[in-house]
Amino acid sequence: MKASDILNETYSALSANKVRSGLTMLGIVIGIASVIAMLAIGNGAKASIEANIQSIGSNLIMVTPGAQRGPGVTVSAGRGSAKTLTNEDSDAITASIASIKAVAPEVSGRYQVTAKGKNTNTQVLGTVEAYTTVRNISVDSGSFLTNQNIDSTSRVAVIGPTVRDDLFGLESDPIGETIKINKIAFKVIGVTTPKGGTGFGSRDDVVYIPISSAQRLLSGDQYVTTINIAAATAGSATAVQQSVNDLLMARHNVKDATSADFTIMNQADIVATASSVTSTFTALLGSVAGISLVVGGIGIMNMMLTAVTERTREIGLRKAIGAKKKDISRQFLIESIFLTFIGGVVGIALGTFIASVVQWTGVVSTTVSLSSVVLAVSVSTIIGIVFGYYPAKRAASLNPIDALRYE
């Protein structure tokens, strides 16, 4: 039987009952569209999170206080809130370790900030001039903190755009205005450029003040909550991290690494962890959407079995005039594959459209990858073969005499 004859016969058979064929394909269309859209959302979320992590700094290494995990311990004790790191630790890192671009200690906490009768509860971060280099912070108007501000314990502040909007109104100019942090007055000298939110909170909803002022007026001690380090190059980050670890262990008289009272994370570790989580999330979304593909496949099997029953006399006639089992089997199998293939193509178009709509609304970033499209086409074809095999085999196994007698 020629390929053209098979295609013509397939078209005739499926177009004989257009509504039923369309409804059968609808299950595949919905399944494929769901897979494409869900994977696009998952991939987009992964790319967005990784980009946000990269935006917090270049070749970043963060040292936080608190005991590391030891044998049998599942939660790090006091990580981030313990008081084990000092300004002297930061100075020692700057003075002793090569391949470092900049070091910026910080003291952070949440405080009530007021100005002109308005208030907001936000993160107040005491730091140094090098913080802009380490964490990729730029100033939109005014200026950032200087070493002179730190040395003189100045009561000056640089605010993020969200804080500006909350306290002074949208797109206002707060330079020279006064804000009160924990009832202590600070003069606004700058506003940072908008960066958006990250997995570490919004970098726009922050007030930056000199670290000396934060320690003296707010925290009341000389401890720091994080030491941010920018390695000179990505290739040197691992060596810098090890050198920082060795230096702090020696300074803190720690002999056993599992008893260290600090934790070191680098940007690559954070990205790898986030990628692992988002990959699992994407796989879960794809798996849930894939269930509808199985349902669509069952619908195709049901339709093909119905078609075998309806066309029993036709099958018997074909066998009577010489058609072989493989010809009958091939005919019904191609009809099944044709249904799933057309449904897959329509589903890809629909899924891409849905992903574009989600992207346009700004709810979440989406990315339709070539691999997800290839996967969708492959899965739809496999479903056509798998769920069309049994009806095709059943049609090919009919006895021609019994088939011709079928009413």
N, C-alpha and C positions, 0 to 999 in steps of 0.2 A: 504494500500500500504506500503510495507516494506521500511525501511530507505535506504537499499542498492539499491532497485529498483529506489527510488527517486534520489539518487546520480548518478546512472548510466544514468538515463534519463537526468539529469541536464548536465552531462558531454557530452552526445551525442548531446543535443540541442545546447550547447555553442560551441562545437568543429565543428559543421556543417558549421559554418561561422567564421573561426578563425580570419580573418582580422577585421571583424566588432566587434567581441567580444574584440579583443585586443585594437582597437581604443576606444571602449567604456570604457574599464578599464583604458586607458591612462589618461582620465580626472580625475579619482579618484587617480591614481598614482601621478599625478602632484599636485593635491590638498593636499594629505596627506604629500608628500615630502615637499611642501611649508610650511605647518603648522609645521612639525618637525624642518625644518631648521630655520624658523623664530623664533620659541620658543627657540631653542638652542642658537641662536645669542642673543636674549633678555636675557635669563637666564645667559649666559656667560658674557654679558656686566654688568649685575647686580652684579654678583659675583666679577668681576674685579674691579668695582667701590667701592664695599664694602671693598675689600682687600686693595685697594689703600688708602681709608679713614683710615682704621685701621693702615696702615703703617706710617701715619703722626705722630703717637704718641700713648702712652698707657694711657687709662683712661683720655684722654685729655679734658681740659676745656679752652676755649679761651675767653678772655675779650677784646672787641674792643671798641674804642671811638665812640661817636655819639648818638644822641637822639633815644630812643626806640619809637616804634609805639604807638601813642595815639589814642583816639577815633576819628574815621573819617579820620585817616591818613593812607594811603596805602603804603607810602614809608618812610623808616627811614631816617631822615635828617642827612646827613653827616656821616653816619656810616662808620668807617674805616679811614676816612680822617679828622675828627674833632680832635681838640687838647684838650682832657679832661683827659687823663691818663698820669701819670708821674712815674718816677723811685720810688718815695716815696710810691705810691700806691702799686707797686710791693713789696717793702720792707715791707710794712705793712701787706700784705697778707702772706708773708713768716714768719713774726714774730708772727702773731696773730691767724692763723688758723691751727688746727691740721689736721692729716690725709692727709697731702700733702707730696708727694715724692720730688718734685722740682718745682721751679718757674723760668721762663725765660722771661723777657721782651724783646721786639724787636722793632727796628726802621727800616722800609723797604721803599725802593723806587727804581725806575729804573734809571740807570745812564749809560753813555757811559764809557766803560772800554777798555783801550788800553794796548798793550804790543808788543814790537818788530815790530812796523809798522802795526799790526793787531788790529782790534777793534770789539767790540760786545756791543749791548745794552741789559743789563741784570738786574736782580734784585740784589740789594745790601742790605744785611740784617745785621744790627748792633745788636749784642746780647751778651749773657754772656756764661760762661763755662757750666752752667746747661742746655743749649739748647740741647746738645747731648742726655741728659737723657729724657727730656720732649718730644722731637720730633723724637726719635729713629734714630739719626744721628750717623754714625760711620765714622772713618777716614781711608782711604785706605793707604795713605802715609803721613809722616810728623806728625803733631800734630794739635789739635784744639786750639781754643782760651782759655786762662787761666785767672784766676782772676787778676793775675799780669798784663796781657795785658790790662785789663779793667781799673785797678787802675792807670796805667801809661799812658793811652790814646795812646797805641802803634799803629804805622801805619803798622799793619800786617794783612794778609788776608788768609782765607782758601777758596779755590775755588772748585766748583763742577766739575765733569768730563767733562760736556759739555763745560763749560767755558775754561777748560784746553785745550780741543781739538780745540776750536775756536781760542784761542790765541797762543798756543804753538805747535799745531799739535797733531795727534792721538798718544795716549799712551806715551806721552813725560813725562819728569820729570821736573816739573816747580819749585820744592822746591828751595828756595833761589833767584828765579827770581823776578823782579819788575814789578808790574802792576800799571797803573794810573787810578784812579777813579775820574772823574770830574777834571782831570789834577793834582790830588794829588797822590803822589807815596806811594804804599804799598808793603811790602815784603811778598811774598807767603811762608807760613809756613806749609801748608797742603793741601791735596786733599781728598774730601769725597768719600765714597763708592757709586757707582751708585745705585739709588733707582727708577729711572723711573719717569714718569709723574703721577700726580693725578689730582683730580678735582680742586686743588688749585694751579695748575701750576707744572712745572717740578722742582723737588728738586735737579736735577743735574745741572740746569742752574742758579746757585746762587753763589754770593760771600759773605762770612761771614767776618765781621770785628768787632772789639770791639764796644760795644754800646756807650761807651764814645767818641770814635773817630767819629762814625756816627753822634752823636748829635752835637759835636763841629765843625767838618769839613764839614759835608754834610747838615744836616737839620737845624743847627744853633739854636736849642732850646733844652729843656730838656724833651719834650713830647715823648711818645712812641706810636707806632701804634697798638701793640697787647701785651697783657700779657698772656703768655702760662703757664698753670698750669697742673701738672700731679698729679692726686689723688693717694693716696697710694694703693687703691684697687678699683675695679669696683663698689663694693657695697657702697663705701663711696663717689662716685662721686656726687651724688645728694645732699648729705649733705654739701659737700665742695662747690658746686655751690651756694647753698642757703647762706652759711656763707660768701662767697666772695661778693655776692649781698648785704647782710646786711652791711658788713664792708664798701664797697665802697659808698653805699647810705649815711652812717653816715659821711664818710670822705668828701663827696661832698655836704653835707647838703641838700640832696634830701629827701623830705617827701613823695611824691607821686611816686610810682613805675613807672607809665606811663610817668613821666617827667625825668626819669633817663638819664644821659648823657653818658651812656655806655650800651653795650649789652653783654650778656653772653651766649655762646653756648657750649654744651658739645658734645662729640663724638657720643653719642647715638642719639642725636637729628639730627646730620648730617647724620648718617647712615640711620635713619628712613626716613628722607626727600629724600635721594638718592634712597632708596628702593622703596618708593612710586612712584617716577618719573619713575624709570626703570620698575616697575611692570606695570604702565600704558602704557609705551612704548612697553613692551612685549605683553600686551593684544591687543594693536593696531596692531602690526605686525601679531599676530595670527588671528585677525579678518579679516584683509585684505587678508591673505592667505586663510582663510576659505571661502571667496567668490568663489574661484576656486572649492572648494568642492561642493558648491551648483550647479555650472555649470556642474560639473561632474555628479551630481545626476540627473540633467535634461537630460543629455545625456543617462543615464541608463534608465530613464523613456521612452525616445523616442525609444530606441532600443527594450525595452520590449513591447511597444505598436505595434511596427512593427512586432515583433515576434508573437504577438497575432493574428495579421491580417494574417500573412503567415501560421499560424498553425490552422486556423479556422476549416478546415475540420478534422484535427487531434483531435481537442477539441470535435467537434460534434461526432466523432466516439467513443471517450472514454466515453462520456456521454451516447451514445446509448448502450454501453455494460456494463453500470452500474456505471461508475465513478460519484462520488458525487461532489457538488460544492466545498466543502472544499479540495477535492483531487486536483482539477484543480487549485484552488487558491493557495494551498500550493506549487504546482509544480513551478508555475511562481514566487512566492515569494522567494522560495529557490534559483532559478536561479539568481534573482536580488541580493540576499544577497551574493551568491557565487561570483558574479562578483565584488562586492564592497569589500568583504573580501580579495580576492586575490589581488585586486588593492591596498588595504590598506597595506598588507604585503610587497608588492613590493615598495610602497610609503615610508614605514618606513625605509626600507633598503636604498632607494635612498636619503631620507632626512638625514639619519645618515651619509651617504657618503659625502653629500654636506657639512654638518656641520664639518666633519673631514677635508675636503679640505680647508674650510675657516680657521679652527684652524691651519692647517699646513702652510698656507700662512702667518700667523701672522697678518692679517688685524684686526681681533678681536677675542677675546676668545669665545669659544662656549661650551655649556654644554647640552647634550641630557639627559633629565630627564625621569625617569620611568613614571611619571605622564603624560608627553606629549605623550609617546608611547601608554599608556592606553587610553588617550583621543582620539588619532588618530584612534585606533582600534574601540573604542566605536562609534565615530562619523561615521566612514565608515559603520559600521553595521546598525546604525540607518538610514543612508541615503539609504541603500539597502532596509530597511523595508518601509520607508516613500515613496520613489520614486518607489518602486516596488508594493506597495499596490494597487494603482489604476489599473495598467495593469492586476494584478492578479485578482482583483475583476471583471474587465471587461471580462476577459477570462472565469471566473466562471459563469458569468451571461448570456453567449451566449445560445440561444435556440438550442438544438441539431439538430432539423429538419432543421432550417435555416442554421446552421453551415455546415451540410452535403451537402446542396445545393450550398454552397458558391464556387464560381469559382475564 
